[in-house]
Amino acid sequence: MNTIALAAEKSMRKLSDEITKDQLTADFKVVVADAEALLKATANQSGEKIAEVRVRVEESLRVVKARMAEAQEALVAKTKEAAKVADVYVHENPWNAVGVAAAVGLVIGWLLGRR
């Protein structure tokens, strides 16, 4: 079971290296700042200023959506990879898998029985 956990941890570490939470947070802050600028511009500015800010907001949204799509694709790929590793491990070590499943079932049954 340690092999599965190590592979999953390695996959998640790779994912976090590719697209960090800090990058996504920074992107969202830019979007929020641009949206605030848009609101301020529409309150008392001319049409040219509004159009300029709207273009910035649209571009920021496009970038954030693209990064979120990349993050989702990477997460799905890493999850599939972890599932394959788990499948291989279970096929190579069926009795270990049965033992772990029995232990988990025992713990769940014990927890439910305590109610």
N, C-alpha and C positions, 0 to 999 in steps of 0.2 A: 504494500500500500504506500510505502514511502516513495517509491518510484513515481507513482501517480501524482502525489502531492508535490514532489520536486519538479516534475514536468509542468504541472499547472502553475506553480509559482514562477518558474522560468518564463513561461508564456506570458503571464501577466506582467512580469518585470519588463519583458521586451515591449509589450504594448504600452506600458507607461513611459518607456523611453521614447517611443515614436511620437506619441501625442500625450503630452502631460496635462494634468489638471490645471497647472499654471497657465499653459498656453490657452486652453479653453476659457479659463476665467478671464484672462486678459482680453480675449476676443469678445466675450460678452460685455466686458466693461466698455470696450470701444463702441459696441452696438448701442449700449445704454447712453453713452455720452453723445453719440450722433443723434439718437432719438431725442434726447433733451435739447440738443442744439436745434433740431428741426422744430420742436415745439416753441422754442424761444424765437426762432426766425419767423415762424408763421404768426406770431403774436403782433409784431409791429415792423416787419421788414418788407422790402419790395419783392416782386415775383422772381427776380434773378437770384437773389440770395436764397430764397426758398428752394428753387430748382437745384442750386449747387449743393445745399445740405441734403436734399432728398437723394441726389446721386450718391453722396457719401454713405448715407444710410443703406441704400440698396446694395452698394458694393460690400459694405460691412456684413450685411445679412447673407449675401451670396457666399462670402468667405467662411462665415461661421457655419452655414449649412453644409458647405463642402467638407469642412473639417469634421463636423459631426458625422457625416456620412462615412468618411474615411475611418473614424474611430469605431463606428458600428460595424463596418466591414472587417476591420482588424479584429475586433472582439469576437465576431462570429467565426472567423477563421481560426483564432486561437482556441475557442471553445470546441470546435470540431477536432482540432489537433489533440486537445486534452482528452476528448472522448475516444479518439482512436488509440491513444496511449493506454487509457484505462481498459479498452476492449482487448488489446494485445496482452496486457498484464493479466487480465482475468483468464484469458485462454491459456496462457503459459503457466499460471498458478491458480488453478481452479479451487483447490482446497483452501488456500489462503483466503480467497474471495468468499468462499462459503463460511469460513470462520469469522471473517469480519462482518458479513451480513448477519450471521447468527448473533454476534455480540451486539451489533446495533439493534437488532430486533429485541434482544433481551433487555437492553437499556430502555428502549421505547416502551416495552411492556411493563417494566418496573415503574417508569415514570407515570404511565397511564393508570397503573394499579394503585398508586399513592393517592389518587384523587378520592 
